Amino acid sequence: MRDRSGLARVLVSDLDGTLLEGDASDRRRLRDELKQNPHITLVFATGRGLTSVQQLLPEDPLVPPPRWIIADAGASVIDAARTVHLHGLEARLRAGWPGAHRVRAALRRFPQLVYQEGVSQEGRCSFYLHSEDLSDDLMAAVKELGCSFSYAERYFDVLPAGASKGRALHLLAHRLGWAPQAMLVAGDSLNDLSLFCLGTHAVVVANAEPALTARAPASTRIHLSSLDGAAAILEGMQHLGWLPRRSSVVIGYHRPPVRWVDGAWQTPSSPNGILPTLRSALADKGIDALWAAAHPGEASPPALHEPVTDGLPLSLLPLRPKQWQGYFHRVCKEMLWPALMSQPHLIRDRSAHWADYEEVNARFARHISFLAAPNGTVWLHDYNLWLVPAVLAAQRPDLAIGLFHHTPFPPPDVFRRIPAAAQLLDSLRHLHWAGFHTSDCADNFRRLLAGTRGPMPRTGVHPLGIDRTAVADLAGARAQPHPRHDGGQLVLSVERLDYAKAPVHKIRALDDLLHQTPRLRGQIRFRLVCPPPEDGIHAYDSTRRELETAITRLNGQWGSRRWQPVDYIPHNLTFPEVVDHFLEADVFWVTSLADGMNLTAQEYITTHHATNRPGVLILSRHTGIAQHLGTAALLTDPLHPHDLVDTLRIAVNMSPAERLAHITHLAGLLDTPPPAEWARTIITAIRNASNSP
């Protein structure tokens, strides 16, 4: 039971007026902080009896469960984990106690004392008493009994001479090996004064009795807070460094930049995409940033090692698997994703799981609130956290809140097809700033919020690029002499399984091309690298079935023993392996029905330009990068099947010289800023937006 390691952190708090006092959001935050920091031991030091404390816990969900209870104003000490009294300590505290019957009989001559009938109490007698009736005669009568007393507001407790909250804590700390510097005590009344005389760290809450403030010892370890109740306790814990350090910038994204796999942290092999781009950008020492992300699973997240995240602090929010499924698999992927992809006919009303989305967003908001420094900047990412702005703005009006959409943002009429559109819209109004890859998406956002109450969030267009240097270096290291394909030209697509990527459209277009142009049979091969989503996501099940059926049919119709028109790779590859496929491909084919920037197109251009290889990019008009590359790419529209066929035919008929000029032109148009500069620009934009009138 002893902790001699020096690592003990013990919070000792009065209940009424202290732990139970303050705004509900502060009390909730204190409860959650203690839950997320189990190394902090909580001790109640209260005038209440054990029965009263036991009744309080189930009645008030914001009360954190204690490990130890000092009750009856210091006459009782209870092991809360086992609900047993520490009789050895209590015998020392109650030495000389004459008993409640004798105390009441001796004090019956003071009619101003009103015994607290029906109040559980052990080793003490508790009365109601007006302050003007606390006379010298009464105090002398208590002393004659060989007892002491404590008085707080109208509560007069007669105690054994050796009992007080402070002495009870002293004995408990000695037994468990807690050093004074490892403890933080908090109180609000003279009942708590003895706690402040032990040489521990201490907080006198702002709503404390003036008498406690006046009589508390003068010490650098005792802080007179300007905050009430729970907020003052949190302030004291933060000051001592017991809670995660607060950062001037907090990143909110539903996934962390690393994964816990087979007992170790793993980082994505690609330098590009949301996770690695943010990780590399925010590792910039000039940005005081911290990443808040979810950790779905039954087990608590393992400890994070700084080198894994390039020095970027990471704070994980534990989520139950069932809650994650309702939030991400059902609501995000089946209700919100179709709207973002402008496929409103696929929107599913997941009202049964909406509570999961609300709760995860609320927990994210509270988690971010814990981590953000005063007047800090919060940079949210994507639709998964659309409800965070409203909750966070209510909890922390001092924060600047921005959200960057890596996905497309749909037209207003599509957004309003979402069953919870009004609630989402109300939350988005609380943003100071919203960012997008394209001006079209920014315009959709502005039109959606036009006419709503309150100020319009500022918007910005900041297309996300790739780490071109890293990709070019890797391409140069892995480049081999340009291979000859057994099937002639190689057409490549690298994309996750998603109906929005239009994989089935590609198979149909290839089928039509082979049907219309017999000379291409045996001369082109389409390689589709298409890894599945995480287990439990069913939104793409029908797409997978339709895709696999179409591939089987196409290969069966046109293939031979020496040549198959479609090479299907339905699993994840490392980024170096993907680069190998980029280098081998004559044509890169992107056919998204809707998309963010589409970083793979930029990676393909960069690998070919870095190795001086010819290549062709067929690019959907509905990708973000298409608005930046324009007609330098071969633009196609997957909503028009004949256009897919015609554009693919043009690509495979281009000469090597035309392809080399094509890639060179495209590479010259890749002018997005490096990730660190991109991140700094957006953080500055969020801060400026919050400061503007």
C-alpha positions in Angstrom: 0.0 0.0 0.0 3.0 2.3 0.3 4.4 4.3 -2.5 8.0 5.2 -1.9 8.8 5.8 -5.5 8.3 9.5 -5.4 5.8 9.2 -8.3 2.7 9.4 -6.2 0.3 12.3 -7.0 -2.5 12.7 -4.5 -5.5 15.1 -4.8 -7.2 15.7 -1.5 -10.4 17.7 -1.8 -13.4 18.7 0.3 -16.7 18.0 -1.3 -19.4 20.6 -0.7 -18.2 24.0 -1.9 -15.1 22.6 -3.5 -15.2 19.4 -5.6 -19.0 19.7 -6.0 -18.8 23.4 -6.8 -18.5 25.1 -10.2 -19.8 24.9 -13.7 -20.9 21.5 -15.0 -18.3 21.6 -17.8 -15.5 22.2 -15.2 -16.8 19.4 -13.0 -17.1 17.1 -16.0 -13.6 18.0 -17.1 -12.2 17.3 -13.6 -14.0 13.9 -13.5 -12.6 13.0 -17.0 -9.1 14.2 -16.2 -9.0 12.0 -13.1 -10.3 9.1 -15.2 -7.7 9.6 -17.9 -4.9 10.0 -15.4 -5.2 7.0 -13.0 -1.8 7.8 -11.5 -3.6 10.6 -9.6 -5.1 9.2 -6.4 -8.2 11.0 -5.2 -9.0 11.4 -1.5 -12.3 12.9 -0.3 -11.9 15.0 2.9 -15.4 15.8 3.9 -17.6 16.6 6.8 -20.1 14.1 5.5 -20.5 10.6 6.9 -19.7 7.5 4.8 -23.4 6.8 4.1 -23.9 10.3 2.7 -20.9 9.9 0.5 -22.1 6.5 -0.8 -25.5 8.1 -1.6 -23.8 10.9 -3.5 -21.8 8.9 -5.9 -24.7 7.2 -7.9 -26.8 10.4 -7.7 -24.3 12.7 -9.2 -22.5 11.4 -12.3 -20.0 14.2 -12.3 -18.5 13.1 -9.0 -15.3 11.2 -9.6 -14.9 8.0 -7.5 -12.4 8.3 -4.7 -9.7 5.9 -3.7 -9.8 7.0 0.0 -12.3 8.8 2.1 -11.6 11.0 5.1 -15.1 11.4 6.5 -16.9 12.8 9.6 -14.7 15.9 9.5 -11.6 13.8 10.1 -12.9 11.2 12.6 -13.2 8.4 9.9 -10.8 7.0 7.3 -12.2 4.6 4.7 -10.6 2.5 2.0 -13.1 3.3 -0.7 -12.0 0.4 -3.0 -13.1 -2.1 -0.4 -15.5 0.1 1.6 -13.8 -0.8 4.9 -12.7 1.5 7.7 -9.0 1.7 8.7 -9.7 0.9 12.3 -6.1 1.4 13.4 -6.0 5.0 12.2 -9.5 5.7 13.5 -8.5 4.5 17.0 -5.8 7.1 17.1 -8.1 9.8 15.7 -10.9 9.0 18.1 -8.8 8.5 21.3 -10.6 10.0 24.3 -13.9 10.3 22.5 -16.6 10.3 25.2 -19.3 9.1 22.8 -22.2 10.8 21.1 -24.7 10.2 24.0 -22.5 11.9 26.6 -21.7 14.8 24.2 -25.3 15.5 23.5 -26.2 15.3 27.2 -23.5 17.7 28.2 -24.4 20.3 25.5 -28.2 20.1 26.1 -28.0 23.3 28.0 -27.2 25.2 24.8 -30.6 25.4 23.0 -29.0 27.2 20.1 -27.4 23.9 19.1 -29.7 21.8 16.9 -28.5 18.2 16.4 -28.5 17.0 12.8 -31.0 14.2 13.1 -30.9 11.6 10.3 -27.4 12.5 9.3 -24.9 9.6 9.3 -22.0 10.4 11.6 -19.4 8.4 13.4 -16.9 9.5 16.1 -18.4 13.0 16.2 -21.6 14.9 16.9 -22.8 17.4 14.3 -25.1 20.3 15.0 -26.6 23.3 13.2 -25.4 26.6 14.8 -25.7 30.3 13.7 -22.4 32.0 13.8 -23.5 34.7 16.3 -24.3 31.8 18.8 -20.7 30.4 18.8 -20.0 31.6 22.3 -17.0 31.3 24.7 -19.2 29.2 27.0 -20.0 26.7 24.3 -16.3 26.4 23.3 -15.4 25.9 27.0 -18.0 23.2 27.4 -16.6 21.3 24.5 -13.1 21.6 25.9 -14.3 20.2 29.3 -15.5 17.1 27.4 -11.9 16.6 26.2 -13.1 17.3 22.7 -12.3 19.7 19.9 -14.7 21.3 17.4 -14.8 22.6 13.8 -17.2 25.2 12.5 -18.0 25.9 8.9 -20.8 28.2 8.0 -23.7 26.8 10.1 -22.2 23.4 10.8 -20.7 22.8 14.3 -19.0 19.5 14.7 -17.8 18.2 18.0 -14.8 15.9 17.5 -12.4 13.8 19.4 -9.5 16.0 20.5 -7.1 14.4 18.1 -9.4 14.4 15.1 -9.3 16.8 12.1 -9.1 16.4 8.4 -5.5 17.5 8.5 -4.5 14.9 11.1 -6.4 12.1 9.3 -4.6 13.0 6.1 -1.2 13.1 7.9 -1.7 9.6 9.3 -3.0 8.2 6.0 -0.1 9.8 4.1 2.4 8.4 6.5 0.9 4.9 6.2 1.0 5.0 2.4 4.3 6.9 1.9 2.9 10.1 0.4 5.3 13.0 0.7 3.9 16.5 1.3 5.2 17.7 -2.1 3.3 14.9 -3.8 -0.1 16.1 -2.5 -2.5 18.8 -3.5 -5.3 19.8 -1.1 -8.3 21.9 -1.9 -10.9 23.4 0.3 -13.3 26.3 0.9 -14.1 26.5 4.6 -12.5 26.7 8.1 -13.4 23.1 8.3 -10.6 22.5 5.9 -8.0 24.8 7.6 -6.1 21.8 9.1 -5.4 20.5 5.6 -3.5 23.7 4.7 -1.1 23.3 7.6 0.7 20.1 6.4 3.2 21.7 4.0 1.5 20.3 0.9 0.6 22.1 -2.3 -2.8 23.6 -1.8 -5.6 25.6 -3.5 -8.1 27.9 -1.7 -11.0 28.1 -4.1 -12.4 31.6 -5.0 -15.8 30.8 -3.4 -14.1 30.0 -0.1 -15.2 31.5 3.2 -13.2 34.7 3.8 -12.1 33.3 7.2 -10.2 30.4 5.4 -8.5 32.9 3.1 -7.5 35.0 6.0 -6.2 32.2 8.2 -4.5 30.0 5.6 -0.7 29.9 6.2 1.4 32.2 4.1 3.2 29.8 1.8 4.3 29.7 -1.8 2.7 26.3 -2.0 -0.7 27.7 -1.2 -2.5 29.2 -4.1 -5.5 31.6 -3.7 -7.4 30.8 -6.9 -9.6 33.2 -8.8 -11.7 30.3 -9.9 -14.5 28.4 -8.1 -14.7 24.8 -7.1 -13.6 22.2 -9.7 -12.1 24.9 -12.0 -9.7 25.9 -9.2 -8.7 22.3 -8.6 -7.9 21.8 -12.3 -5.9 25.0 -12.2 -3.8 23.7 -9.3 -3.3 20.3 -11.0 -2.3 22.0 -14.2 0.1 24.3 -12.4 1.9 21.3 -10.8 2.2 19.6 -14.2 -0.1 16.7 -13.2 -2.1 17.0 -16.4 -0.9 16.8 -20.0 0.8 20.1 -21.0 -1.4 22.5 -22.8 -0.4 23.5 -26.3 -1.0 26.7 -28.2 -2.2 24.6 -31.1 -4.3 21.5 -30.8 -4.9 19.3 -33.9 -8.2 17.4 -33.8 -8.5 14.4 -36.2 -10.3 11.1 -35.6 -7.2 9.0 -36.3 -3.7 9.3 -34.8 -0.6 9.6 -37.0 0.6 6.2 -35.8 -1.0 2.7 -35.3 -0.4 0.2 -32.5 0.3 -3.0 -34.4 1.7 -6.3 -33.0 3.0 -4.6 -29.9 4.7 -1.6 -31.5 3.9 1.8 -32.9 3.9 2.0 -36.7 4.0 5.0 -38.9 2.5 5.2 -42.4 5.2 4.3 -45.0 4.0 7.0 -47.3 5.2 10.6 -46.7 1.9 11.9 -48.1 -1.7 11.9 -47.1 -3.4 13.6 -44.1 -1.6 11.7 -41.4 2.0 11.9 -42.5 1.6 15.4 -43.9 0.3 16.8 -40.6 2.9 14.8 -38.7 5.8 16.2 -40.7 4.3 19.7 -40.8 3.6 19.9 -37.1 6.9 18.4 -36.0 8.2 21.9 -36.9 9.7 23.2 -33.7 8.2 26.6 -34.4 4.7 25.3 -33.9 3.7 24.4 -30.4 1.3 21.7 -31.4 -0.4 18.6 -29.9 -2.4 16.0 -31.8 -5.7 14.7 -30.3 -7.0 11.5 -31.8 -9.3 8.6 -31.0 -8.1 5.2 -29.8 -10.9 2.6 -30.4 -10.5 -0.6 -28.5 -11.2 -2.3 -25.2 -7.7 -1.9 -23.9 -6.3 1.5 -22.9 -3.9 3.0 -25.4 -0.3 2.0 -24.8 2.3 4.6 -23.9 3.6 6.6 -26.8 7.3 7.1 -27.5 8.2 10.5 -28.8 10.5 9.3 -31.6 7.6 7.6 -33.2 5.8 10.9 -33.9 8.9 12.9 -34.8 8.6 14.8 -31.5 4.9 15.7 -32.0 3.0 15.1 -28.7 0.0 12.9 -29.1 -3.0 12.5 -26.7 -5.4 9.6 -27.4 -9.1 9.5 -26.5 -10.2 6.0 -25.7 -13.4 4.9 -27.4 -15.3 1.6 -27.0 -15.3 -0.6 -30.1 -19.1 -0.5 -30.3 -19.2 3.3 -30.0 -16.6 3.6 -32.7 -18.7 1.3 -35.0 -21.8 3.5 -34.5 -19.8 6.7 -34.9 -17.5 5.9 -37.8 -18.8 2.8 -39.6 -22.5 3.7 -39.5 -22.8 7.5 -39.3 -19.6 8.8 -40.9 -19.5 6.2 -43.7 -23.2 5.5 -44.4 -24.9 8.9 -43.6 -22.3 11.6 -44.1 -19.9 10.2 -46.7 -22.5 9.8 -49.5 -23.4 13.5 -49.1 -19.8 14.6 -49.3 -19.4 12.5 -52.5 -22.6 14.1 -53.9 -24.3 10.7 -53.9 -27.5 11.7 -52.0 -29.3 8.6 -53.1 -26.9 6.5 -51.0 -27.5 8.5 -47.7 -28.8 6.2 -45.0 -30.6 7.5 -42.0 -28.6 6.1 -39.1 -30.7 7.7 -36.3 -30.1 4.7 -34.1 -26.4 5.5 -34.1 -26.5 9.3 -34.2 -26.1 9.3 -30.4 -22.7 7.7 -30.9 -21.6 10.5 -33.3 -22.9 13.1 -30.9 -21.1 11.5 -27.9 -17.8 11.0 -29.7 -17.8 14.6 -30.9 -18.7 15.9 -27.4 -15.9 13.8 -25.9 -13.5 15.1 -28.5 -14.5 18.7 -27.7 -13.9 18.1 -23.9 -10.6 16.3 -24.7 -9.4 19.2 -26.8 -10.6 21.7 -24.2 -8.3 19.9 -21.7 -5.3 20.2 -24.0 -5.6 23.7 -25.4 -3.8 26.6 -23.8 -5.7 29.8 -23.0 -6.4 31.7 -26.2 -5.1 28.7 -28.1 -5.8 27.6 -31.7 -7.8 24.4 -32.5 -7.4 23.0 -36.0 -10.0 20.3 -36.7 -10.0 18.1 -39.7 -12.8 16.7 -41.8 -16.5 15.9 -41.4 -15.9 13.3 -38.6 -15.8 16.2 -36.1 -18.5 18.5 -37.4 -20.2 18.7 -34.0 -17.1 19.7 -32.1 -17.2 23.4 -32.9 -20.5 24.1 -31.1 -19.5 22.1 -28.0 -16.0 23.6 -27.9 -17.2 27.1 -28.4 -19.5 26.8 -25.4 -16.8 25.3 -23.2 -13.9 27.4 -24.3 -14.9 30.7 -25.9 -11.3 31.9 -25.7 -10.2 29.4 -28.4 -9.8 30.1 -32.1 -11.5 27.2 -34.0 -10.8 26.2 -37.6 -11.7 23.2 -39.6 -10.1 22.0 -42.8 -12.0 19.8 -45.2 -9.8 17.2 -46.9 -12.9 15.9 -48.6 -15.1 17.7 -51.1 -17.8 19.9 -49.6 -21.2 19.3 -51.2 -23.6 21.8 -52.7 -26.2 23.1 -50.2 -29.1 21.1 -51.6 -27.1 17.8 -51.1 -25.9 18.8 -47.6 -29.5 19.4 -46.6 -30.4 15.8 -47.5 -28.4 14.7 -44.4 -31.0 13.8 -41.7 -29.2 15.8 -39.1 -28.3 18.7 -41.4 -29.8 21.4 -39.2 -27.8 20.3 -36.1 -24.6 20.1 -38.2 -25.1 23.5 -39.7 -25.7 25.0 -36.3 -22.3 23.6 -35.2 -20.4 24.8 -38.3 -21.6 28.3 -37.6 -19.4 28.3 -34.5 -16.2 28.0 -36.6 -14.0 31.0 -37.0 -12.5 29.6 -40.2 -13.1 26.8 -42.7 -10.5 25.6 -45.2 -10.9 23.8 -48.5 -8.8 22.5 -51.4 -10.8 24.3 -54.1 -12.8 27.5 -54.5 -15.8 25.5 -55.6 -16.0 23.8 -52.2 -15.4 27.0 -50.3 -18.3 28.6 -52.3 -20.6 25.6 -51.4 -19.8 26.2 -47.8 -20.5 29.9 -47.9 -23.8 29.4 -49.8 -24.9 26.8 -47.2 -24.3 29.2 -44.3 -25.6 32.3 -46.1 -28.6 33.7 -44.2 -27.9 31.8 -41.0 -27.7 33.7 -37.7 -24.4 34.9 -36.4 -21.1 35.8 -38.1 -20.0 33.9 -41.2 -16.8 31.9 -40.7 -13.9 33.1 -42.8 -12.9 30.7 -45.6 -9.7 29.9 -47.2 -8.5 27.8 -50.2 -5.3 26.0 -49.5 -4.6 23.0 -51.7 -2.6 20.2 -50.1 0.4 19.0 -51.9 2.9 16.2 -51.3 6.5 16.0 -50.1 7.9 16.1 -53.6 11.5 15.9 -52.5 10.9 12.7 -50.5 8.9 11.1 -53.4 11.5 12.1 -55.9 14.4 10.7 -53.8 12.6 7.4 -53.3 11.7 7.2 -57.0 15.4 7.8 -57.9 16.6 5.1 -55.5 14.1 2.5 -56.8 14.2 3.3 -60.5 15.2 0.5 -62.9 15.6 0.5 -66.7 12.1 1.0 -68.1 10.6 -2.5 -68.3 8.8 -4.1 -71.2 5.4 -5.4 -70.4 4.3 -8.8 -71.6 0.9 -7.2 -72.1 2.2 -4.0 -73.8 1.2 -0.8 -72.0 0.4 -0.7 -68.3 -2.5 1.5 -67.1 -2.5 1.9 -63.3 -4.9 3.0 -60.6 -4.1 3.2 -56.9 -7.1 3.9 -54.7 -8.9 2.5 -51.7 -12.1 0.6 -52.3 -14.9 3.2 -52.5 -17.8 3.7 -54.9 -16.7 7.4 -55.1 -13.5 6.3 -56.9 -15.6 4.7 -59.6 -13.7 1.4 -59.9 -16.5 -0.4 -61.7 -16.8 2.5 -64.2 -13.2 1.8 -65.1 -13.8 -1.9 -65.7 -16.8 -1.1 -67.9 -14.8 1.5 -69.9 -11.9 -0.9 -70.5 -14.4 -3.6 -71.6 -15.9 -1.1 -74.1 -12.4 0.0 -75.3 -11.4 -3.6 -76.0 -14.6 -4.3 -77.7 -14.3 -1.2 -80.0 -10.6 -1.5 -80.6 -9.6 -5.1 -81.2 -5.9 -4.2 -81.8 -5.5 -3.3 -78.2 -6.3 -6.8 -77.0 -3.2 -8.2 -75.5 -1.5 -4.8 -75.7 -2.7 -3.1 -72.6 -3.1 -4.2 -69.0 -5.0 -2.4 -66.3 -3.6 -2.9 -62.8 -6.0 -1.9 -60.0 -4.4 -1.6 -56.5 -7.5 -1.3 -54.4 -7.2 -2.2 -50.7 -10.4 -2.7 -48.7 -11.6 -0.4 -45.8 -11.2 -1.4 -42.2 -13.2 -4.3 -40.9 -16.7 -3.4 -40.0 -17.4 -0.8 -42.7 -20.2 -2.2 -45.0 -20.8 0.9 -47.1 -18.7 -0.5 -49.9 -19.7 -4.1 -49.8 -21.9 -3.9 -52.8 -19.2 -2.0 -54.7 -16.7 -4.8 -53.9 -19.0 -7.5 -55.1 -19.9 -5.6 -58.3 -16.2 -4.9 -59.0 -15.0 -8.4 -58.5 -17.8 -9.8 -60.7 -17.0 -7.2 -63.4 -13.3 -8.1 -63.3 -14.0 -11.8 -63.5 -16.3 -11.3 -66.4 -13.9 -9.1 -68.3 -10.9 -11.3 -67.8 -13.0 -14.3 -68.8 -14.2 -12.6 -72.0 -11.0 -11.1 -73.3 -8.2 -12.8 -71.4 -6.0 -15.7 -72.5 -3.4 -18.0 -70.9 -0.7 -15.4 -71.6 -2.6 -12.2 -71.0 -5.2 -10.9 -68.5 -6.6 -7.4 -69.1 -7.1 -6.7 -65.4 -4.5 -7.3 -62.6 -6.4 -6.8 -59.4 -4.5 -6.2 -56.1 -7.1 -6.0 -53.3 -4.7 -5.3 -50.4 -2.4 -2.7 -48.9 1.1 -2.1 -50.3 4.0 -0.3 -48.7 4.8 3.1 -50.2 8.0 1.9 -51.8 6.0 -0.9 -53.5 3.5 1.7 -54.7 6.3 3.8 -56.1 7.5 0.7 -58.0 4.1 0.5 -59.6 4.1 4.2 -60.4 7.5 3.8 -62.2 6.2 0.9 -64.2 3.0 2.5 -65.3 2.6 4.2 -68.7 -0.8 5.7 -67.8 -2.2 6.6 -64.4 -6.0 6.6 -64.4 -8.0 8.6 -61.8 -11.8 8.5 -62.3 -13.3 9.8 -59.0 -16.9 10.8 -58.9 -15.9 13.3 -56.2 -12.5 13.7 -54.5 -10.3 15.9 -52.3 -7.0 16.7 -53.9 -6.0 13.2 -54.9 -2.4 13.0 -53.8 -1.7 9.8 -55.8 -1.9 11.8 -59.1 0.8 14.2 -57.7 2.9 11.2 -56.7 2.7 9.7 -60.1 3.8 12.9 -61.8 6.6 13.4 -59.4 8.0 9.8 -59.7 8.1 10.0 -63.5 9.5 13.5 -63.7 12.2 12.7 -61.1 13.3 9.7 -63.2 12.8 11.4 -66.6 10.2 8.9 -67.6 7.3 9.5 -70.0 3.8 9.0 -68.6 0.2 10.1 -69.0 -2.2 11.3 -66.3 -5.9 10.7 -66.9 -7.7 12.8 -64.3 -11.3 13.1 -63.3 -12.7 16.6 -63.6 -14.2 16.0 -60.1 -10.9 15.9 -58.2 -9.5 18.8 -56.4 -6.1 18.6 -58.3 -8.0 18.9 -61.6 -8.8 22.5 -60.7 -5.1 23.3 -60.3 -3.7 21.3 -63.2 -6.5 22.1 -65.7 -6.2 20.8 -69.2 -2.5 20.0 -68.8 -3.9 16.6 -67.7 -6.1 14.4 -69.8 -9.4 15.4 -68.1 -12.2 12.8 -68.1 -15.7 12.7 -66.7 -16.7 9.3 -65.1 -20.4 10.3 -65.3 -20.2 9.9 -69.1 -19.1 6.4 -70.0 -18.1 7.3 -73.5 -15.8 10.0 -72.3 -13.9 7.5 -70.1 -13.4 5.3 -73.1 -12.4 8.1 -75.5 -9.9 9.6 -73.0 -8.3 6.2 -72.3 -7.9 5.6 -76.0 -6.2 9.0 -76.4 -3.8 8.1 -73.6 -2.7 4.8 -74.9 -2.2 6.2 -78.4 0.2 9.0 -77.2 3.8 8.7 -78.4 6.7 8.6 -75.9 7.8 12.1 -76.8 4.2 13.4 -76.2 4.2 11.6 -72.9 7.5 13.1 -71.7 6.3 16.6 -72.6 3.0 15.9 -70.9 4.7 14.8 -67.6 7.2 17.7 -67.7 4.3 20.2 -68.1 2.4 18.7 -65.3 5.4 18.7 -63.0 5.9 22.4 -63.6 2.3 23.0 -62.3 2.9 21.3 -59.0 3.5 24.4 -57.0 1.8 23.7 -53.6 3.9 24.7 -50.6 5.8 22.3 -48.4 3.7 20.7 -45.6 5.2 22.8 -42.8 4.5 26.1 -44.7 1.0 24.9 -45.6 0.3 24.2 -41.9 1.8 27.5 -40.7 -0.3 29.4 -43.2 -3.6 27.7 -42.1 -2.8 28.1 -38.3 -2.2 31.8 -38.9 -5.4 32.1 -40.9 -7.4 30.5 -38.0 -5.9 32.9 -35.5 -6.5 35.9 -37.7 -10.1 34.9 -38.3 -10.8 34.7 -34.5 -9.3 38.1 -33.9 -11.2 39.9 -36.7 -14.4 41.7 -35.9 
